[in-house]
């Protein structure tokens, strides 16, 4: 019986689960599973079982993480995908490019990691097209960070590709390794006991085993199969009765590793040297290892089976009996022996063919500072970063700094390593490196640069309340050292303060940041469009809209006419969108959102795409196109779920407010509020309050609406949401009979919101004044508001104007005119599926004596939300790969969903979707 088969004693439940997984995938489904347990418990044996069970009906791809490989970006992923790269041309061009750049097969900008993930998902689906595919990933805890994150991402997106992914990971794996596999089914694997344990021990212990000795063996090994197989080797019955003597602190795995270390000491020195070379090498390539062995004078006899004691074998690849053997080999060697092995491997590797692996071995061979090696590592880090491997680049730069003796160069490398850790999301390590770099900053500019990166860490690490103050202090330090960098830092500080809102720490609120930025020195070169936009926003915060609007209008006009690099748009686009929204310029706001989203999709810049999508969803909602808003929020949610990006769901909250379903909306808004508070995103809190006010106004809960329409910090500049709250407060106060509150809110709105020349703002202002006016003045203002809003294309606001005008007309006893406007409002809201406002209009129509039926729910309830979303995209002409890219699923999953949609709707092709799913868009 093979070793792997022996370790399956007592695993009947686990084997049945794996059988079901294979059967499911063979039937056309997809599956993922994480097998988790301590070293030696049998995880690898279960993977071997899956391999035997799968062949010959499945394609099997298998990789194993290696401890020494964790610093090589995409190494594990490349190993898994290499046999499938012939199918790369079947993927959309952006995905092909991302994967080629990530694997070093082509040059280009560093790809977004999750675009690489989407490409891998598509590649696996293509590979499974002819035969189901099973991917087996052993020792996940030793995969490089980029590979493990992407493989976890892909496993969570599997649906109907006929692909299975089975991961094996140690219990003691770091939290980050386990988080990357979060959300996947877990098979916990413990020790075995009872008859299964006795049967296993009987395979390695000669003669009859005393039950008490057996029980002790099982207890000491916690039923770990590898320990029970390995530890009794060579022991007599008397020795077994005395126990294995496992170290209490290290546990079973440490005991097995110590056992292997004792066996290693009995091997010939050349064999130990050869095994150490293999333990130091991450890919197990026999050619490289033999070349290194020759450099050390080790010959082929060192690998003969009679001298390796079954711990190690060399074929085309080098293989250890167990990963604990590799660990024992490496840890039992002296520091000098390890350095010699790494030096031999560096000598054996072709510098032109694999410069990064050679540099890595040279670094491990170095006994002290070595500038040549440090420079090599720095170049390797540049290549890793160009492929999007920021974690690997950070580790390489950190090691490079450790080999650098010159303080100024060491500072630069530590700072670069901190930036890479920031981009990789490893914030604690970034802060530790910044502290080390700050202690040896060679000049004030260097210290200010450290402060800047520290502020960026705060901004990125959900410490939103801390970020504005840290960034503004960094900007102040930079003022006399680097004016251009200081202005860029003030820009980051302004954006951070905008998002932090009332949760910013004292000294870092929007008004104080704006004042500090205006007081700072101006660049001595003409401002570019984004720089002019920032200057306008600073004036907006300090002096109000009237002073800022001409500046912002000119800056935004120049911005849209300019041909700025994509990187500028991606970094500053949110600031430009804020500027357009602040001056009621809906068309420019929409154009900025569209430009930023298009670039983000083209370049795979997923970190900025959710913000653009939220802005687009808000614009679509105001335009009355709630179906498009729903599609955009679904894309937003797919990206944030897939990538772990945390940002308030601004578009989804406004959409929920207009949908007018209180239970669903309240749950979403409450969750968003809690999340926003936890990460210091005060803008999200105020946005939630505004959407709550809209929701309550829509269903006639006016006291609740009036209470919600209050910003958390009434003294903050009325930039966006705090200005938009005021019309909600006016409407609610009028309905509550609180005329003084309504008039005060109107005065504040007119003083701060400055509707200006744009029809959207002027329409909202006219309607708000109409609500506190009487007689012909009110009548004229309502009509003026409707005209402005109709020209602006803000159909949600136009429908609300018809609604409140109709309500006013009914109270003026002008029932015929009231019916006309209420009917218009009702029909517009019903077409939008703005159910709360539609029902409010229906009740008002009933009060005029007109009978109106309640809205009938379309008979499409059998479609799931995802099926309906995919069907709408297909109806609108999107191809399967385009839909897949937008929703972060594979094209095969899209095809699978569409087949189900066609069956449910009783149609046979995409052509039938137009009649079955009429487009409710009103744009």
C-alpha positions in Angstrom: 0.0 0.0 0.0 1.4 3.5 -0.9 2.2 6.0 1.8 -0.6 8.3 0.6 -3.1 5.4 0.7 -2.1 4.4 4.2 -2.7 8.0 5.4 -6.3 7.7 4.2 -7.2 5.3 7.1 -10.3 6.6 8.8 -11.1 9.3 6.2 -14.3 7.8 4.8 -16.4 11.0 5.3 -13.7 13.2 3.7 -13.4 10.8 0.7 -17.1 10.8 0.2 -17.1 14.7 0.1 -14.3 14.7 -2.4 -16.2 12.1 -4.5 -19.2 14.4 -4.6 -17.0 17.3 -5.6 -15.6 15.4 -8.5 -19.1 14.2 -9.6 -20.5 17.7 -9.4 -17.7 19.1 -11.6 -18.0 16.2 -14.1 -21.7 17.2 -14.4 -20.8 20.7 -15.5 -20.7 22.6 -12.2 -17.8 24.2 -10.4 -16.6 23.8 -6.9 -14.0 25.0 -4.4 -12.8 23.5 -1.2 -10.1 24.3 1.4 -8.6 21.4 3.3 -7.2 22.7 6.6 -5.1 20.9 9.1 -1.7 20.6 10.8 1.4 19.4 8.9 1.3 15.6 8.4 -2.4 15.2 9.0 -3.1 13.9 5.5 -4.0 17.0 3.4 -1.6 16.0 0.6 -2.8 12.4 0.7 -6.4 13.7 0.1 -5.1 15.7 -2.9 -3.4 12.6 -4.3 -6.8 10.8 -3.9 -8.5 13.5 -5.9 -5.9 13.1 -8.6 -6.5 9.4 -8.8 -10.2 9.9 -8.7 -10.1 12.5 -11.4 -8.0 10.8 -14.1 -8.5 10.1 -16.9 -11.8 12.1 -17.1 -10.4 15.4 -15.9 -7.5 17.6 -16.7 -5.5 18.0 -13.5 -3.3 21.0 -12.7 -1.3 20.9 -9.5 1.1 23.2 -7.7 2.8 23.2 -4.3 3.8 26.3 -2.4 7.5 26.4 -1.4 8.6 28.4 1.7 11.5 30.0 -0.1 9.2 31.1 -3.0 7.1 33.6 -1.1 9.0 36.6 -2.4 8.6 35.8 -6.1 5.5 37.5 -7.5 3.1 35.3 -9.4 5.5 32.3 -9.2 2.8 29.9 -8.1 0.2 31.2 -10.4 2.6 31.0 -13.4 3.4 27.4 -12.5 -0.4 26.6 -12.5 -1.2 28.4 -15.7 1.9 27.6 -17.8 0.4 24.5 -19.4 -2.7 26.5 -20.4 -1.1 29.6 -21.9 -1.7 28.3 -25.4 -5.4 29.2 -24.8 -4.5 32.8 -23.9 -5.7 34.2 -27.3 -9.3 33.2 -26.4 -9.4 35.9 -23.7 -10.4 39.6 -24.2 -7.3 41.7 -25.1 -7.0 43.6 -21.8 -7.0 40.3 -19.9 -4.4 38.8 -22.2 -2.2 41.8 -21.7 -2.6 41.7 -17.9 -1.6 38.1 -17.7 1.3 38.4 -20.1 2.7 41.4 -18.1 2.1 39.6 -14.8 4.1 36.6 -16.0 6.9 38.7 -17.5 6.0 37.6 -21.0 5.4 41.2 -22.2 6.2 44.7 -21.1 3.6 47.3 -20.1 2.1 49.1 -17.1 1.6 47.1 -13.9 -1.8 45.3 -14.3 -4.4 45.5 -11.7 -4.3 42.3 -9.7 -8.0 41.6 -10.0 -7.8 42.0 -13.8 -5.2 39.3 -13.7 -7.6 37.3 -11.6 -10.3 37.7 -14.1 -7.9 36.6 -16.8 -7.0 33.5 -14.8 -10.7 32.7 -14.3 -11.3 33.0 -18.1 -8.2 30.9 -18.8 -9.3 28.1 -16.5 -12.8 28.1 -18.1 -11.2 27.8 -21.5 -9.0 25.0 -20.4 -12.1 23.2 -19.0 -13.9 23.5 -22.3 -13.1 20.0 -23.6 -12.6 18.2 -20.3 -13.4 19.3 -16.7 -10.4 20.8 -14.9 -9.3 20.2 -11.3 -6.7 22.5 -9.8 -4.9 21.2 -6.7 -2.9 23.7 -4.6 -0.9 22.3 -1.8 0.9 24.3 1.0 -1.0 27.5 0.3 0.7 29.1 3.2 3.9 29.2 1.2 2.6 30.6 -2.0 3.6 34.1 -2.9 1.0 36.7 -1.8 -0.1 37.7 -5.3 -0.7 34.1 -6.4 -2.7 33.1 -3.2 -4.8 36.2 -3.4 -5.7 35.7 -7.1 -6.4 32.0 -6.7 -8.7 32.8 -3.8 -10.4 35.4 -5.9 -10.9 32.9 -8.8 -12.2 30.2 -6.5 -14.9 32.6 -5.2 -16.0 33.5 -8.7 -16.5 29.9 -10.0 -20.0 29.0 -11.0 -20.5 26.9 -14.2 -17.1 26.4 -15.7 -16.6 22.7 -14.9 -13.6 23.7 -12.8 -12.8 22.6 -9.2 -10.2 24.2 -7.0 -9.0 22.3 -3.9 -6.6 24.1 -1.6 -4.5 22.5 1.3 -3.3 24.9 4.0 -1.8 24.4 7.4 -3.7 25.3 10.6 -0.9 27.6 11.6 -1.0 29.6 8.4 -0.9 33.4 8.9 -4.1 35.2 9.1 -3.5 36.9 5.7 -3.2 33.5 4.0 -6.6 32.4 5.5 -8.3 35.7 4.6 -7.4 35.2 1.0 -9.4 32.0 1.0 -12.3 33.5 3.0 -15.7 32.6 1.9 -14.7 29.1 0.6 -16.0 25.9 2.0 -13.6 24.4 4.6 -12.9 20.7 5.3 -11.2 20.7 8.8 -8.8 17.8 9.0 -8.0 16.5 12.5 -6.2 13.4 13.7 -7.6 9.8 13.5 -8.3 7.5 16.4 -9.7 4.1 17.3 -9.6 1.3 14.8 -8.3 3.5 12.1 -5.3 4.6 14.2 -4.5 1.1 15.3 -4.7 -0.1 11.7 -2.3 2.6 10.6 0.2 1.9 13.4 0.1 -1.8 12.5 1.5 -1.0 9.0 4.8 0.3 10.6 5.1 -1.5 13.9 6.1 -5.2 13.6 4.2 -7.8 15.7 1.3 -7.4 18.0 1.0 -3.8 19.4 -0.1 -3.5 23.1 -3.4 -1.5 23.1 -2.0 0.7 25.9 1.1 1.5 23.8 -1.2 2.2 20.8 -3.4 4.6 22.9 -0.3 6.4 24.1 1.1 6.7 20.6 -2.2 8.1 19.3 -2.4 10.6 22.2 1.1 11.8 21.8 0.7 12.3 18.1 -2.9 13.7 18.4 -3.7 11.1 15.8 -1.5 12.7 13.2 -1.0 10.0 10.5 2.4 11.2 9.3 3.7 11.2 12.9 2.3 7.7 13.5 4.0 6.5 10.3 7.3 8.1 10.8 8.1 8.3 14.5 8.1 4.6 15.3 10.6 3.8 12.6 13.5 1.8 14.1 11.9 1.7 17.6 11.5 -1.5 19.6 8.4 -2.4 21.5 10.0 -1.3 24.7 11.0 2.0 23.2 7.5 2.5 21.9 6.0 1.8 25.3 8.2 4.7 26.7 6.6 7.1 24.2 7.8 9.3 21.4 9.0 12.2 23.6 7.4 14.9 21.4 8.4 18.5 22.4 5.4 20.0 24.2 6.0 23.5 22.8 6.5 22.6 19.2 3.7 20.1 18.9 3.3 17.2 16.5 4.7 18.9 13.4 7.8 20.0 15.3 8.3 16.4 16.6 8.1 15.0 13.1 10.5 17.6 11.8 12.9 16.8 14.6 12.6 13.1 13.8 13.5 13.9 10.1 16.5 16.0 11.3 17.8 13.0 13.3 17.5 10.8 10.2 19.3 13.4 8.1 22.3 13.3 10.4 22.8 9.6 9.4 23.0 10.4 5.7 26.4 10.9 3.9 27.6 14.5 3.7 27.3 14.8 -0.1 23.6 13.6 0.1 22.9 16.2 2.8 24.5 18.9 0.6 22.4 17.9 -2.4 19.2 17.9 -0.3 20.1 21.4 1.0 20.5 22.7 -2.5 17.0 21.3 -3.3 15.6 22.8 -0.1 17.0 26.2 -1.0 15.6 26.1 -4.6 12.0 27.1 -5.1 11.2 25.4 -8.4 12.9 22.0 -7.9 14.5 22.0 -11.4 17.0 19.1 -11.4 19.2 20.6 -14.1 19.9 23.7 -12.0 20.4 21.7 -8.8 22.9 19.3 -10.5 24.8 22.3 -11.9 25.0 23.8 -8.4 26.0 20.5 -7.0 28.8 20.2 -9.5 30.0 23.6 -8.3 30.2 22.2 -4.8 31.9 19.0 -5.9 28.8 16.8 -5.3 28.2 13.9 -7.8 25.3 11.8 -8.9 26.0 9.1 -6.4 24.6 11.5 -3.7 21.0 10.9 -5.0 21.1 7.0 -5.1 18.0 5.6 -3.4 20.1 3.5 -1.0 21.7 6.6 0.6 18.7 8.9 0.7 16.7 6.8 3.1 13.5 7.4 1.1 13.5 11.1 2.1 14.3 12.5 -1.3 14.3 11.6 -4.9 15.6 13.2 -8.1 14.0 12.8 -11.5 13.2 15.6 -13.9 12.1 17.4 -10.7 13.3 17.1 -7.2 10.8 15.8 -4.7 11.0 15.5 -0.9 9.0 12.8 1.0 7.1 15.6 2.8 7.4 19.3 3.1 8.6 18.8 6.7 11.6 17.0 5.3 12.4 20.1 3.3 12.0 22.2 6.5 14.2 19.9 8.5 16.9 20.0 5.8 17.0 23.8 5.7 16.7 24.4 9.4 19.2 21.8 10.5 21.9 23.3 8.2 24.3 25.9 9.6 24.1 29.5 8.4 27.4 29.0 6.6 26.1 25.8 4.8 22.9 27.7 3.7 25.0 30.6 2.3 27.2 28.2 0.4 24.1 26.4 -1.1 22.5 29.7 -2.1 25.8 30.9 -3.6 26.1 27.7 -5.6 22.6 28.1 -6.9 23.2 31.7 -7.9 26.3 30.5 -9.8 24.2 27.9 -11.6 21.4 30.2 -12.7 21.8 32.1 -16.0 21.7 35.8 -15.1 20.1 36.6 -18.5 17.4 33.9 -18.3 16.3 34.3 -14.7 17.9 37.4 -13.1 15.4 37.7 -10.3 16.0 34.2 -8.9 19.7 34.6 -9.3 19.5 37.9 -7.3 17.4 36.3 -4.7 20.0 33.5 -4.1 22.8 36.0 -4.1 21.1 37.9 -1.4 20.7 34.8 0.8 24.4 34.0 0.2 25.5 37.4 1.4 27.1 37.5 4.9 26.9 41.3 5.2 26.3 44.5 3.2 26.9 44.1 -0.5 26.0 47.0 -2.8 26.2 44.9 -6.0 23.6 42.4 -4.7 21.5 45.3 -3.3 21.4 46.9 -6.7 20.4 43.5 -8.3 17.6 43.2 -5.8 16.4 46.7 -6.5 16.2 45.9 -10.2 14.3 42.7 -9.4 11.9 44.8 -7.4 11.4 47.1 -10.3 10.5 44.1 -12.5 8.2 42.7 -9.9 6.4 46.0 -9.5 6.1 46.4 -13.3 4.2 43.1 -13.2 1.9 44.2 -10.4 3.7 42.2 -7.7 3.8 44.9 -5.1 4.2 42.5 -2.1 7.2 40.8 -3.8 8.7 44.1 -4.7 8.4 45.3 -1.1 10.1 42.1 0.2 13.0 42.5 -2.3 13.4 46.2 -1.5 13.4 45.5 2.2 16.1 42.9 1.7 18.0 45.3 -0.6 17.9 47.9 2.2 19.3 45.3 4.6 22.3 44.8 2.4 23.0 48.5 2.0 25.6 50.2 4.1 25.4 53.8 2.8 22.7 55.6 4.9 21.1 57.7 2.1 20.7 54.8 -0.3 19.4 52.6 2.6 16.8 55.4 3.3 15.6 55.5 -0.3 15.2 51.7 -0.4 13.3 51.5 2.8 11.0 54.3 1.7 10.5 52.5 -1.6 9.8 49.3 0.3 7.2 51.1 2.5 5.4 52.4 -0.6 5.3 48.9 -2.1 3.9 47.5 1.1 1.3 50.3 1.1 0.2 49.3 -2.5 0.1 45.7 -1.4 -2.1 46.6 1.6 0.4 45.5 4.2 0.1 48.6 6.4 1.8 47.6 9.6 5.0 46.6 7.8 4.9 49.8 5.8 4.7 51.8 9.1 7.5 49.9 10.6 9.7 50.6 7.6 8.7 54.3 7.7 9.8 54.5 11.3 13.2 52.9 10.4 13.6 55.2 7.4 12.7 58.3 9.4 15.4 57.6 12.0 18.0 58.0 9.3 16.4 60.6 7.0 19.4 62.4 5.5 17.6 65.8 5.1 14.3 67.7 5.9 12.9 66.8 2.4 13.5 63.1 3.1 11.7 63.4 6.5 8.7 65.2 4.8 8.5 62.4 2.2 8.2 59.9 5.1 5.4 62.0 6.6 3.6 62.0 3.2 3.7 58.2 2.9 2.6 57.8 6.5 -0.5 60.0 5.7 -1.1 57.9 2.6 -1.0 54.7 4.7 -3.6 56.3 7.1 -5.8 57.2 4.1 -5.6 53.7 2.6 -5.9 51.7 5.9 -9.4 52.7 6.9 -8.0 55.3 9.3 -9.8 58.0 7.3 -10.2 60.3 10.3 -6.4 60.4 10.8 -5.4 60.9 7.2 -6.3 64.5 6.4 -4.3 65.9 9.3 -1.2 63.7 8.6 -1.3 64.7 4.9 -1.7 68.4 5.6 1.2 68.4 8.0 3.3 66.6 5.3 2.2 69.2 2.8 3.3 72.0 5.1 6.7 70.4 5.7 7.1 70.2 1.9 6.2 73.8 1.1 9.7 75.2 1.2 11.3 72.0 0.0 9.3 70.8 -3.0 6.4 73.1 -4.0 5.0 70.9 -6.7 5.0 67.8 -4.3 3.5 70.0 -1.6 0.5 71.0 -3.9 0.0 67.3 -4.8 0.0 66.4 -1.1 -2.6 69.2 -0.4 -4.7 67.7 -3.1 -4.6 64.3 -1.4 -5.3 66.0 1.9 -8.4 67.8 0.5 -9.8 64.6 -0.9 -9.1 62.8 2.4 -10.8 65.5 4.3 -13.8 65.4 1.9 -14.3 61.7 2.6 -13.5 62.0 6.3 -16.1 64.8 6.8 -17.0 65.2 10.5 -14.9 62.2 11.5 -11.6 64.0 10.6 -9.3 64.6 13.6 -9.1 68.3 14.8 -7.0 70.3 12.4 -7.8 68.0 9.5 -11.4 69.0 8.6 -12.2 70.3 5.1 -12.2 74.0 6.1 -8.9 73.8 7.9 -7.2 71.8 5.1 -8.5 74.3 2.5 -7.2 77.3 4.5 -3.8 75.7 4.9 -3.6 74.9 1.2 -4.6 78.4 0.2 -2.0 79.9 2.6 0.8 77.7 1.1 3.1 78.8 -1.7 1.8 78.5 -5.2 3.8 76.6 -7.9 5.9 78.9 -10.1 4.6 77.3 -13.3 1.1 77.6 -14.8 -1.5 75.4 -13.2 -2.7 72.4 -15.2 -6.5 71.6 -15.3 -6.5 69.4 -12.2 -4.5 72.0 -10.4 -7.0 74.7 -11.3 -9.8 72.5 -10.2 -8.1 72.1 -6.8 -7.8 75.9 -6.5 -11.5 76.3 -7.2 -12.4 73.7 -4.6 -10.3 75.4 -2.0 -12.2 78.6 -2.7 -15.5 76.7 -2.6 -14.7 75.5 1.0 -13.4 78.8 2.3 -15.5 81.5 0.4 -18.5 79.6 -0.9 -20.0 78.7 -4.3 -20.5 82.2 -5.7 -16.8 82.9 -5.6 -15.8 79.4 -6.7 -18.2 78.7 -9.5 -16.5 80.8 -12.2 -13.1 79.2 -11.3 -14.6 75.7 -11.3 -16.5 76.1 -14.6 -13.4 77.3 -16.4 -11.2 74.5 -14.9 -13.7 71.8 -15.7 -14.1 73.1 -19.3 -10.4 73.0 -19.8 -10.2 69.6 -18.2 -12.6 68.0 -20.6 -10.8 69.5 -23.6 -7.4 68.5 -22.4 -5.5 65.3 -23.4 -4.1 64.5 -20.0 -2.4 61.1 -19.2 -4.7 58.4 -17.9 -2.8 58.2 -14.6 -3.9 61.9 -13.9 -7.5 61.1 -14.6 -7.4 58.0 -12.4 -5.8 59.8 -9.5 -7.7 63.1 -9.7 -11.0 62.2 -11.4 -13.0 62.0 -8.2 -11.9 65.5 -7.3 -13.2 66.8 -10.7 -16.5 64.9 -10.2 -16.9 66.6 -6.8 -16.3 70.0 -8.4 -18.9 69.4 -11.2 -21.5 68.1 -8.7 -20.9 71.0 -6.4 -21.8 73.6 -9.1 -24.9 71.7 -10.2 -23.2 70.8 -13.6 -24.8 67.4 -14.2 -23.5 67.0 -17.8 -19.9 67.6 -16.8 -20.3 65.4 -13.7 -21.6 62.6 -16.0 -18.8 63.2 -18.5 -16.1 63.0 -15.8 -17.6 59.9 -14.3 -17.7 58.3 -17.8 -14.2 59.2 -18.6 -12.8 57.9 -15.4 -14.8 54.6 -15.5 -13.8 54.0 -19.2 -10.1 54.5 -18.4 -10.4 52.3 -15.2 -12.0 49.5 -17.2 -9.5 49.8 -20.1 -6.5 49.8 -17.7 -7.9 47.4 -15.1 -7.6 50.1 -12.4 -10.2 48.5 -10.2 -9.2 50.6 -7.1 -10.8 53.7 -8.6 -13.6 52.1 -10.5 -16.1 51.7 -7.7 -16.1 55.5 -7.0 -16.7 56.3 -10.6 -19.5 53.7 -10.8 -21.2 55.2 -7.7 -21.1 58.6 -9.2 -22.6 57.3 -12.4 -25.3 55.5 -10.4 -26.2 58.7 -8.6 -26.5 60.6 -11.9 -28.6 57.8 -13.5 -30.9 57.9 -10.5 -31.4 61.7 -10.7 -32.1 61.3 -14.4 -34.8 58.8 -13.5 -33.0 55.8 -15.1 -33.2 53.5 -12.1 -32.6 50.4 -14.2 -29.2 51.7 -15.3 -28.5 52.8 -11.7 -29.2 49.3 -10.5 -26.9 47.8 -13.2 -24.1 50.2 -12.1 -24.5 49.4 -8.4 -24.4 45.7 -9.3 -21.1 46.2 -11.1 -19.9 48.3 -8.1 -20.9 45.5 -5.7 -19.2 42.8 -7.8 -15.9 44.7 -7.8 -15.9 45.6 -4.1 -16.9 42.0 -3.2 -14.2 40.5 -5.4 -11.4 42.9 -4.4 -12.2 43.7 -0.8 -12.3 47.4 -1.5 -14.2 49.2 1.2 -16.1 52.3 0.3 -19.7 53.4 1.1 -22.2 52.3 -1.5 -23.2 55.9 -2.4 -25.1 54.9 -5.6 -26.9 52.0 -4.0 -28.1 54.1 -1.1 -29.6 56.8 -3.3 -31.2 54.2 -5.5 -32.7 52.5 -2.4 -34.0 55.9 -1.2 -35.8 56.4 -4.5 -37.0 52.8 -4.8 -39.0 53.5 -1.6 -39.0 50.1 -0.1 -38.4 51.0 3.6 -37.3 47.6 5.0 -34.7 46.9 2.3 -33.4 50.5 2.2 -33.2 50.8 6.0 -31.1 47.7 6.2 -28.7 48.8 3.5 -28.3 52.3 4.9 -27.8 51.1 8.5 -25.0 48.7 7.4 -23.4 51.4 5.2 -23.5 53.9 8.2 -21.8 51.4 10.5 -19.1 50.6 8.0 -18.5 54.2 7.2 -18.1 55.1 10.9 -15.7 52.2 11.4 -13.3 53.5 8.8 -13.7 57.2 9.4 -15.7 57.9 6.2 -17.9 60.8 7.4 -19.1 61.5 3.9 -20.7 58.1 3.9 -22.5 58.9 7.1 -23.9 62.1 5.8 -24.9 60.5 2.5 -26.8 57.8 4.4 -28.7 60.5 6.3 -29.6 62.3 3.1 -30.8 59.1 1.5 -32.8 58.3 4.6 -34.5 61.7 4.3 -35.4 61.0 0.6 -36.8 57.5 1.6 -38.9 59.0 4.4 -40.2 61.8 2.2 -41.1 59.3 -0.5 -43.4 57.3 1.9 -44.8 60.3 3.8 -42.8 59.9 7.0 -42.1 63.6 7.2 -41.0 64.0 10.9 -38.4 61.3 10.3 -37.3 62.9 7.0 -36.8 66.3 8.7 -34.7 64.7 11.5 -32.5 62.8 9.0 -31.9 65.8 6.7 -29.3 67.3 9.1 -25.6 66.9 8.5 -23.5 65.5 11.3 -21.5 68.8 11.4 -23.8 71.7 10.6 -20.7 74.1 10.6 -18.9 72.2 7.8 -18.8 73.8 4.3 -21.9 72.9 2.3 -20.1 71.2 -0.5 -22.3 68.3 -1.7 -24.5 66.2 0.5 -25.0 68.9 3.2 -26.4 71.2 0.4 -28.5 68.4 -1.1 -30.1 67.8 2.3 -31.6 71.2 2.5 -34.4 70.7 -0.1 -35.3 67.5 1.7 -35.5 69.4 5.0 -37.6 72.1 3.4 -40.1 69.6 1.9 -40.4 67.6 5.2 -40.7 70.8 7.3 -43.5 72.2 5.1 -45.4 68.9 5.4 -44.9 68.9 9.2 -46.2 72.5 9.5 -42.8 73.7 10.6 -42.7 76.8 8.4 -39.9 78.5 10.4 -37.6 75.4 9.9 -38.4 75.4 6.2 -37.7 79.1 5.7 -34.4 78.8 7.7 -33.4 75.9 5.5 -34.3 77.8 2.3 -32.2 80.8 3.4 -29.3 78.5 4.1 -29.7 76.8 0.7 -29.8 80.1 -1.2 -26.9 81.4 0.7 -24.6 78.4 0.4 -25.8 76.2 -2.5 -25.7 79.0 -5.1 -27.6 77.2 -7.9 -25.9 79.4 -10.4 -26.5 79.2 -14.1 -27.2 75.5 -14.4 -30.8 74.4 -14.9 -30.6 71.6 -12.4 -29.7 73.9 -9.4 -32.1 76.6 -10.5 -34.9 74.2 -10.7 -34.4 72.8 -7.2 -34.0 76.3 -5.9 -37.3 77.4 -7.5 -39.2 74.4 -6.2 -37.8 74.9 -2.7 -38.9 78.6 -2.6 -42.3 77.7 -4.1 -42.9 75.3 -1.1 -42.7 78.2 1.3 -44.6 80.7 -0.9 -48.3 81.2 -1.6 -50.6 82.2 -4.3 -49.4 83.3 -7.7 -45.8 83.5 -6.5 -45.8 79.8 -5.6 -47.7 78.9 -8.8 -45.1 80.7 -11.0 -42.2 79.2 -9.1 -43.5 75.6 -9.5 -43.9 76.1 -13.2 -40.4 77.7 -13.4 -38.9 74.7 -11.5 -40.5 72.2 -13.8 -39.2 74.0 -16.9 -35.6 74.1 -15.5 -35.6 70.5 -14.5 -37.1 69.3 -17.7 -34.3 71.1 -19.7 -31.7 69.7 -17.3 -33.0 66.1 -17.9 -33.2 65.5 -14.1 -36.3 63.4 -14.4 -36.4 62.3 -10.7 -36.4 65.9 -9.5 -38.9 66.8 -12.3 -41.3 64.1 -11.2 -41.0 65.3 -7.6 -41.8 68.8 -8.7 -44.9 67.6 -10.4 -45.8 65.8 -7.2 -45.4 68.7 -4.8 -47.0 71.1 -7.3 -50.0 68.7 -7.6 -50.2 68.4 -3.8 -50.2 72.2 -3.5 -52.9 72.6 -6.2 -55.2 70.1 -4.5 -54.8 72.0 -1.2 -55.7 75.2 -3.2 -58.9 73.3 -4.3 -57.7 73.3 -8.0 -58.5 69.6 -8.4 -58.5 69.5 -12.2 -55.0 71.0 -12.5 -53.9 68.9 -9.5 -54.9 65.7 -11.2 -52.9 66.6 -14.3 -49.6 67.1 -12.4 -50.2 64.2 -9.9 -51.0 61.9 -12.8 -47.8 63.0 -14.6 -45.8 62.4 -11.3 -47.4 59.0 -10.8 -46.7 57.8 -14.3 -43.1 59.0 -14.2 -42.4 57.4 -10.8 -44.2 54.2 -11.9 -42.1 54.0 -15.0 -38.9 54.5 -13.0 -40.0 51.9 -10.4 -39.7 54.6 -7.7 -42.4 52.8 -5.7 -42.5 55.1 -2.6 -43.1 58.3 -4.5 -45.5 56.5 -6.9 -47.6 55.4 -4.0 -47.6 58.9 -2.5 -48.8 60.3 -5.8 -51.5 57.6 -6.1 -52.8 58.5 -2.7 -53.0 62.1 -3.6 -54.8 61.2 -6.9 -57.3 59.2 -4.9 -57.9 62.3 -2.7 -58.8 64.3 -5.9 -61.4 61.6 -6.7 -59.5 59.8 -9.4 -59.2 56.0 -9.2 -55.7 54.7 -9.7 -54.6 51.1 -9.6 -51.6 50.0 -7.6 -48.6 49.2 -9.6 -48.6 45.6 -10.8 -45.3 43.8 -10.3 -44.0 42.5 -13.6 -44.1 38.7 -13.9 -40.4 38.2 -13.8 -40.1 37.2 -10.2 -38.7 33.8 -11.2 -35.5 35.5 -12.5 -32.8 35.9 -9.8 -31.3 39.4 -9.5 -28.1 38.2 -11.2 -30.1 36.5 -14.0 -32.1 39.7 -14.6 -28.9 41.8 -14.6 -27.2 39.5 -17.1 -30.3 39.4 -19.3 -30.5 43.2 -19.4 -26.9 43.5 -20.4 -27.4 40.9 -23.1 -30.6 42.7 -24.3 -28.6 45.9 -24.6 -26.1 44.2 -26.9 -23.2 43.3 -24.6 -21.3 40.2 -25.6 -20.7 37.3 -23.1 -17.0 38.3 -22.6 -18.1 41.9 -22.0 -20.7 40.9 -19.4 -18.2 38.6 -17.8 -15.6 41.3 -17.4 -18.2 43.7 -15.9 -19.5 41.2 -13.4 -16.3 39.4 -12.6 -17.4 36.0 -13.7 -16.4 33.8 -16.7 -18.0 34.0 -20.1 -19.0 30.4 -19.6 -20.9 31.3 -16.5 -22.7 34.1 -18.4 -23.6 31.6 -21.1 -25.0 29.2 -18.4 -27.1 32.0 -16.8 -28.5 33.0 -20.2 -29.6 29.5 -21.0 -31.5 29.5 -17.7 -33.0 33.0 -18.6 -34.1 31.8 -22.0 -35.9 28.8 -20.5 -37.6 30.8 -17.8 -38.8 33.5 -20.3 -39.8 31.0 -22.9 -37.5 32.4 -25.6 -34.8 30.7 -27.6 -32.2 33.4 -28.2 -31.0 36.9 -27.3 -33.4 38.4 -29.9 -36.3 37.5 -27.7 -34.9 39.5 -24.8 -36.1 42.9 -26.2 -39.7 41.9 -26.0 -39.4 39.8 -22.8 -37.5 42.5 -20.9 -38.5 45.9 -22.3 -36.0 48.7 -21.4 -37.4 50.9 -18.7 -34.7 53.6 -19.3 -36.2 57.0 -19.7 -33.0 58.7 -20.9 
